[in-house]
Amino acid sequence: MSGIYRALFFLVVLPWLSGSLVAETDDEQPTPKTPLIPRAPQMAAWTITYTYKSPPPAKAAAGATNPAPTPAYVPEHLISLQVVKTGTIYHLTSTYSTGRKNESWIIGGRELTQMPEGPLFLRLSNGLRYDDFTRSDFPELSWLTEDTYTGLKKKGELTVFVFGSNNSKRPLTLQENIEFVMGTAVATPLGATPEQIKALQKKAAETFKASRYGDTQSTVLLDATTQLPVEWDDGKIDRIYQFTTPPTDNLVPPPEVVAEFKAWFQEVPR
């Protein structure tokens, strides 16, 4: 190669090739697609494990003598939720910190929870339940939007999409909304307009979020290949999602559950 052609190669061709390679590399970076969280496969199984973060102990005033601490009452809390899905039938097993377990079956959008005391069932429908899979298999993450996407990273050997939001700004999840409605009484003044009622409810929800989360951040990790959830840490509870071997046969509820569903579906709506 003559001197002039060598100079042209380094001045023109090489920078163009380098730019092309960089652009090609950038194009290969995966980005989230919509829907952000797809349905789990028709035959699927996963477990959500819950780790609760303890608040830091209060600091004693200088020179003060701390009395022996009184053991705090720790209410029963959920430590794992196992979900098995075959088509539109779901079987849930909830395990609590006391060792207690609850089983639930969801068929046709209705949920039966089998009580541990015996063959007693709690009927849940019309959204009045924590486990509403009618529109999503992960309704607790329905607040995710493209605006909450913050980037790509590695978690171990897994490439994940990262989403983040301040808990005071994101919408309430179904479970949080049920707890908010059950625990909050919003007094509506006589003659209030729909806009005023909406403003009162919004203010009450903001107060609920502030008391529950303070100024904490939610971070969600989605598998960059499947976009199924990997982790959700809301600053107080860290949830780890683990997908396990899917079932090979359709779920078959026990006879007493089938009988209860049959009676429920045959009832005339009031």
C-alpha positions in Angstrom: 0.0 0.0 0.0 1.5 3.3 -1.1 2.0 6.1 1.4 -1.0 8.2 0.1 -3.4 5.2 0.2 -2.2 4.3 3.7 -2.9 7.9 4.9 -6.4 7.8 3.3 -7.1 4.5 5.1 -6.2 5.8 8.5 -7.8 9.2 8.0 -11.1 8.1 6.3 -11.7 4.4 6.2 -10.6 3.3 9.7 -12.7 6.0 11.5 -15.8 5.0 9.4 -15.3 1.3 10.3 -14.9 2.2 13.9 -18.1 4.2 13.9 -20.0 1.5 12.2 -18.9 -1.1 14.8 -19.9 1.2 17.7 -23.3 1.8 16.1 -23.8 -1.9 15.5 -22.9 -2.6 19.1 -25.3 0.1 20.4 -28.1 -1.4 18.2 -27.6 -4.8 19.8 -28.4 -3.4 23.3 -31.8 -4.9 24.3 -34.6 -2.5 25.3 -37.9 -3.2 27.0 -40.8 -4.1 24.8 -44.5 -3.6 25.5 -46.2 -5.1 27.4 -43.4 -4.5 29.9 -44.4 -7.7 31.8 -46.0 -10.4 29.6 -48.1 -13.2 30.8 -46.3 -16.2 32.3 -46.4 -19.2 29.9 -49.6 -21.3 29.9 -47.9 -24.0 31.9 -45.8 -22.2 34.6 -44.7 -22.3 38.2 -42.9 -19.7 40.2 -42.3 -18.8 43.9 -42.0 -15.3 45.4 -39.9 -15.1 48.5 -40.4 -12.1 50.8 -37.6 -10.6 53.0 -38.7 -7.9 55.4 -36.3 -5.1 56.2 -36.2 -4.0 59.9 -36.1 -0.2 60.6 -32.9 1.0 62.2 -33.1 1.1 66.1 -33.8 4.5 67.6 -30.7 6.3 69.0 -30.8 7.0 72.7 -30.1 10.6 74.0 -26.5 11.3 75.1 -26.0 10.1 78.7 -29.3 8.3 78.8 -29.5 4.8 80.3 -31.3 2.3 78.0 -33.7 0.0 79.9 -33.8 -3.7 78.8 -35.7 -3.6 75.5 -39.2 -5.1 75.5 -39.6 -7.7 72.8 -41.6 -6.1 70.0 -44.8 -7.8 68.8 -44.2 -9.1 65.3 -47.4 -9.9 63.5 -47.7 -12.9 61.2 -46.4 -12.1 57.7 -46.2 -13.8 54.4 -42.8 -15.3 53.6 -43.4 -17.1 50.4 -46.1 -17.4 47.7 -46.0 -20.4 45.3 -48.0 -20.1 42.1 -48.8 -23.0 39.7 -50.6 -22.1 36.5 -52.1 -24.3 33.8 -54.1 -22.2 31.4 -56.7 -20.3 33.4 -56.5 -22.4 36.5 -54.2 -21.3 39.3 -53.1 -23.0 42.5 -51.6 -20.8 45.2 -49.8 -21.8 48.4 -49.1 -19.0 50.9 -46.6 -19.7 53.7 -46.5 -17.4 56.7 -43.9 -16.6 59.4 -45.8 -18.7 62.0 -45.6 -21.8 59.7 -49.2 -21.6 58.8 -50.1 -22.3 55.1 -53.1 -21.3 53.1 -54.1 -22.8 49.8 -56.2 -21.0 47.1 -57.6 -22.1 43.8 -58.6 -19.6 41.0 -60.9 -20.8 38.3 -62.9 -18.6 35.9 -61.7 -15.4 37.6 -63.0 -16.5 41.0 -60.8 -17.5 44.0 -61.5 -20.0 46.7 -59.2 -19.9 49.7 -59.2 -23.1 51.8 -59.1 -22.3 55.5 -56.6 -24.3 57.6 -59.3 -25.2 60.2 -61.0 -27.6 57.9 -63.0 -27.9 54.6 -64.1 -24.2 54.9 -63.8 -21.9 52.0 -63.5 -18.1 51.6 -65.0 -16.9 48.4 -63.3 -13.9 46.7 -64.3 -12.2 43.5 -65.1 -8.9 41.8 -61.5 -7.6 42.6 -62.0 -8.0 46.4 -58.9 -10.2 46.6 -55.1 -10.0 46.6 -54.6 -12.5 43.8 -56.3 -11.0 40.7 -54.8 -12.7 37.6 -57.6 -11.6 35.2 -55.4 -9.1 33.4 -51.9 -10.0 34.5 -50.0 -12.8 36.2 -48.0 -10.2 38.2 -50.6 -7.5 39.2 -48.3 -6.2 41.9 -46.1 -4.7 39.2 -48.9 -3.2 37.1 -47.6 0.3 38.1 -44.5 -0.1 35.9 -44.3 2.2 32.9 -41.8 3.0 30.2 -41.0 6.3 32.1 -39.8 4.3 35.1 -37.2 2.4 33.1 -33.7 3.4 34.2 -31.3 1.1 32.3 -29.6 -2.2 31.8 -27.4 -4.1 34.2 -26.0 -7.5 35.1 -27.3 -9.5 38.1 -25.0 -12.4 38.4 -25.0 -14.0 35.0 -28.4 -12.6 34.1 -28.9 -9.4 32.1 -31.8 -7.4 33.6 -33.9 -4.3 32.8 -34.0 -1.9 35.8 -37.1 0.1 36.7 -37.3 2.6 39.6 -39.9 4.9 41.2 -40.4 6.8 44.4 -43.1 4.9 46.3 -44.9 8.2 47.0 -45.3 8.8 43.3 -46.2 5.3 41.9 -49.9 4.1 41.9 -51.0 1.8 44.6 -50.9 -1.9 43.9 -54.1 -4.0 44.2 -53.1 -5.2 47.6 -52.1 -1.8 48.8 -55.4 -0.3 47.5 -57.4 -2.9 49.4 -55.5 -2.1 52.6 -56.0 1.6 52.0 -59.8 1.3 51.4 -60.2 -1.0 54.4 -58.1 1.1 56.7 -59.1 4.6 55.6 -62.4 6.4 56.0 -62.6 9.4 53.7 -65.4 11.8 55.0 -67.2 13.3 52.1 -68.7 16.8 52.8 -72.3 17.2 51.9 -72.7 18.6 48.4 -69.1 17.8 47.4 -68.6 17.7 43.6 -67.0 14.7 41.9 -63.8 16.7 41.5 -63.7 17.6 45.2 -64.3 13.9 46.2 -61.5 12.8 43.8 -59.2 15.4 45.4 -60.0 14.1 48.9 -59.3 10.5 47.9 -56.0 11.5 46.3 -54.9 13.4 49.4 -55.9 10.4 51.6 -53.9 8.0 49.3 -50.9 10.3 49.5 -51.1 10.3 53.3 -51.3 6.5 53.2 -48.2 6.2 51.0 -46.3 8.6 53.2 -47.1 6.7 56.4 -46.4 3.3 54.9 -43.2 4.1 52.9 -41.9 7.5 53.7 -39.3 8.6 51.2 -38.4 5.2 49.9 -37.6 3.9 46.4 -39.0 0.9 44.5 -36.5 -1.0 42.3 -37.8 -3.7 39.9 -35.6 -6.0 37.9 -37.0 -7.8 34.8 -35.2 -10.6 32.9 -34.0 -8.8 29.7 -34.8 -12.0 27.6 -38.3 -12.9 28.9 -39.2 -9.6 30.7 -40.5 -11.7 33.6 -39.9 -10.3 37.0 -36.6 -11.2 38.9 -36.9 -8.9 41.9 -38.9 -6.1 43.4 -37.4 -4.2 46.4 -39.7 -1.4 47.7 -37.4 -0.3 50.5 -39.3 -2.3 53.1 -39.9 -5.7 51.5 -37.6 -7.4 49.0 -39.3 -9.9 46.8 -37.3 -12.5 44.8 -39.1 -14.3 41.9 -37.9 -17.8 41.0 -39.4 -19.7 38.1 -39.4 -23.4 38.6 -40.1 -26.5 36.5 -43.6 -26.0 34.9 -46.3 -28.7 35.3 -46.8 -31.1 32.5 -50.5 -31.8 33.2 -53.4 -29.6 33.9 -54.2 -28.8 37.5 -57.0 -30.8 39.0 -58.5 -29.3 42.2 -59.6 -31.8 44.9 -63.2 -32.9 44.9 -64.3 -30.6 47.7 -63.0 -27.6 45.9 -64.7 -28.7 42.6 -68.0 -29.1 44.5 -67.6 -25.6 46.1 -66.9 -24.0 42.8 -69.8 -25.8 41.1 -72.2 -24.6 43.8 -70.8 -21.1 43.5 -71.2 -20.9 39.7 -74.8 -22.3 39.9 -76.0 -19.7 42.4 -78.3 -17.0 40.9 -76.7 -13.6 41.1 -78.6 -11.3 43.5 
